[in-house]
């Protein structure tokens, strides 16, 4: 559908909803629960949170978590959900958007204490404590695949002025509208993330404030799906480069229409439960009983060995080979292969190489004989025997108390390019986490989830490796400008 057609359909839905008000309390409770869960899951997943929808549902509705994800990811989900509850009060109070409101919501979203890891345009990584509710005090930007490093409004007086102008603009627009409300909300989101006023959480905040504008006027929230993450990011980047805003506004309008149609069904008293939800519940229950998920296998020795042999080792090998093309730009290269067991807070550096030579190996509980390697071995291929040893000799055949994740880190230092006075350091990190029903591959904020038995193809391995190489080359090119 074209944008104008989508906007017209949204207005039709709203007219019908308003005519049916008041909506029954039971319908609204069910609607709000569904929309909040979808919003919680998708908005956080877009930013790299690894919780599945099922894990999000368990956490929010039951107050406890299952699975084996990063502790901060659970905390982020709960904080985000609390902000959505705060929004309800703001909507009932018809609170106008102000800088105080924005800062307070950011504090609620991020919590009292958090740590951010940032990478500058030269590839240098820094870690420091975040500043909830405070505008950024150092430059921030993001690395985007295929486009290098994107900077935002500089910190200090420029960010403060930009936020003052943004708040003045939205107040004036709401009093003297020149845009359709859907377009207005999308445009506010675009302006906000283009400023990127905080050191972290800007994407989630942009979507929260956009939906506050919509919901205060009786519309349902626009929930951007993680499945459409690339389309969403590309449409934003397209607009930020000075091109048309229409692809971005169209995307937001489509998501608003999806929620408005659900709101209309609730107003009519129709069933609004996700049609797949019952099937999913049955599948989850069946998986617990039968040890399978959606016809696929749960984690066992056999499935772990197959995943490592047919997915992980080929992927690590392909990454090592393709990223080796970056070596010529640096004097030093380090490669680490590590693993982490359940209930352990630290990852063990199992193999360490410097300039492609083995310098140390540290597989706990594995005989030294397993490491009788020549010094010129192909580095990643030799990861397979120790991994297999861990699996085959585990006393727990399901490995629930054993292997949690494996990771590969490659870093380069002492750049040979001296056109820039600042030295360039690069790193690539790839991790694989083993879950009861799936294994997930994470790198550069992306997460690929696979069921056991569903192995990476040669083409997929090569594509992932080339994406990493492209990202690194973008940074090198930016440094050389």
Secondary structure, DSSP 8 states (H G I E B T S, - for coil): --HHHHHHHHHHHHHHHHHH-S--HHHHHHHHHHHHHHHHHHHHHHTT----HHHHHHHHHHS---S---HHHHHHHHHHHHHHHHHHHHHHHT----HHHHHHHHHHHH-S--EEEEE-TT--EEEEE--TTS--SS--EEEETTTEEEE-S-TTHHHHHHHHHHHHHHHHHHHS--S-HHHHHHHHHHHHHHH--SSS-HHHHHHHHHHHHHHHTT-------GGGHHHHHHHHHHHHTTS-SHHHHHHHHHHHHHHHHHHHHHHTT---S-TTHHHHHHHHHHHHHHSEETTEE-S-HHHHHHHIIIIIHHHHHHHHHHHGGGGGGEEEEEEEEEEEETT-SS-EEEEEEETTEEEEE--TTS-GGGG---TT--TTTTHHHHHHHHHHT-SSTT-TTSEEEEEEEEEEEEES--SSSS---EEEEEEEEE-SSEEEEEETTEEEEEEBT----HHHHHHHHHHHHHHHHHHHHHHH-
